[in-house]
């Protein structure tokens, strides 16, 4: 019985969301604002339209500037608005 419980605990993996976007602001210290664009299709008319959303992302090294492409992932809340961090490669 213990062995079965141990196996189920080990196999569970946290699902983290990852996005790619473009930096639109780097004026804050250790924070960048990233715009993520997405194409959606209207359910009735089947027309494609663009939707964008802005995220505040933690940039520990202040490395990224405007118009850079970045990849970021979900993390614990770092402030009221920041719940994302940059994935450095």
Secondary structure, DSSP 8 states (H G I E B T S, - for coil): -HHHHHHHHHH------EEEEEEEE--STTEEEEEEEEEEE-TTT--EEEEEEEEEEE-TT----TT-EEEEEE-S--SSS--EEE---
